[in-house]
Amino acid sequence: EIMRNLPSEKIVYFGDTARVPYGSKSKETIIRYSRQIIHFLREQQVKAIVIACNTATSVAAKEFRAQYPVPIVGMEPAVKKAVELYGDTGKRILVAATPVTIAGDKLHNLLERVDVEHDVDLIPLPRLVRFAESGDFDSEEVKVYLQEELKKFDLKNYSAVVLGCTH
């Protein structure tokens, strides 16, 4: 999307495939990894940094914005859009994300602002990123995992599921 909107800009992409998933790591580790990546990107003399990971955004973006003189754009689950689209349906919205994102203040602050009717439920799905990283989207193992995790919810009461991970 960045390349489409800014076709004349040079893009430096850093995909940390060696250390994913971030959602199961400690906040300190996520901050350390993210700081290393920001240092690398700054050495490339980038004009801006996009943290394309909800977990890293929720843990580190605010701190990094205060520390670095380059614009830092973060990601967050599409909760606001889901509430706008489905909040008045009388049904609930389910947000699936990493445990770190769900436990973090960033998501809860967002929910306080946009989920005035308290229609949003949260579910941590720590194994989902592993499946996505391996390209496993519809195996029996994925189906069993999701069925087991989602059985806690009566899904007919939901109008939307927000996947709070960039994978």
N, C-alpha and C positions, 0 to 999 in steps of 0.2 A: 504494500500500500504506500509506503514511503517512496519507493522507487517510482511508482506510478504518478504520485503527486509532485515529486521533485526530480524529474528525469535528468536534469543537468547536474545534479549533485553526485559526488562520489560517495559511495556507501561502504562503510567498514562493518562487517558482520562478525560477531564473536558468538559462536554457539558452544556453550560449555558442556559438550557431550561427555566429557571425561568424568564430570562430577555430579551429573544429574542423578536423581531428582533432588532439588533443593528442599522440597516440602517436608522431607523427613529428617532434615539436618537441624542443628541448633541455630538460634539466631546469630550467635557469635560466628559460627562457621559461614553462614550465608553472608553476613557483613564482610567477613574476610575475603571470601571468594569474589563478591561483588566489587570490593575495593580493588582487588588485583585486576579485575577486568576493566574498571574505570581507569586505572593507571595505564594499562595497555592502550586503551582508546585515546587517552589524552596524549600519549606519545605519538599517536597517529595524527594528532592535531585536528581532531574532529570538532565540528561546530556545535554539535548537540549530541546527547546520548539518550537512547530509548532503552529502558529496562523492560524488555518484552517478556517479563516473568512476573506474574501476580505475587508470588511468594517473595521474591527479592524486592519488589516494589513495596510490599507491605512492611517489610523489615527494615529496609535501608534507604529508600528514596528520600524521605524527608531529611534525614541526617546528611546525606550526600549533597542535597541541594544547598544546604547551608555551608558545606565545606568546599565545593568546587565552583569555579567561575564560569561554568558552561551549563546551558540549559539541560536539565535532566527530566525526561518525560517518563512516567511510569504507567503501568497497566493496573486495572482493577476489574474484578468480575462485572459483567454487564447487568448488575442489579438494578441500577437506576432505570435503564431501558426496559427491563422486564416489569418493573413496578409501573412504569408509564403505560406499557402496553396491556398488562394483565392484572393490574392492581384492583380494578373495579369489576372484575368478573365474579367475585364471590368465591373464588378459588385461591389456593395458596401457590407460592413460588418456592421452588427448591433450588438452593445454591450448593453445588458440589465443588469442593476445592481441596487444597492440601491442608493438613492439620495446622500448619504454621499460619497460613492465610486465615483460616477460620478462627484461630485463637487470637489473632492480632487485632490491635486497636483500629487499624485503618479500615478494615471491613466493617467493624462494629460502628465506627463513627459514620461511615457511609450509610449504613442501615438506619441509624438514628435520624439522619437527614431525610432519607427518601422513603423509608418504610413506616409511614405514620400509622398505618392500620395494622402493623405487625403481622403481615401476610407472608413473610419470608422465613423459611426454615433452612438450616445449614446442615450439611453432611460432609464430613471429611472422607475422602476416598484416596488414601495414600498409595494404593497399588495401581491406580488408574494411569498415572504418568509412566510407570514401568511398562505397562501394556502398550501405551502409545509409542514410547521410545523404541520398542521392539517391533512396531508395526502390527501389533496383534490387536485387531479391533473387533473381531467377531468369533473368536474361538470359544469353545465350550468353557474354558477356564475363565474368560472374561465374563461370559453370561452368568456363570455360577457366582462369581464374585459380586457382580452388580445385583443379582437377585437376592443374594444373602444380605448385602448392605441396604438395599432399598426396601426390604420386607418390613422395616421399621415404620414405613410410611404407607398410608392408603393413597396410592397414586391417582386414584380417580378424583381426589380432592385437589389436585394440582393442575394448574393451567400452563405452567412453564418450568423448565429445568434450565438453570444457568450453569454452564461449565466454566468454573472459575480458574481455568488453567489454559495457558496459551497453546498447549498441545492439542 
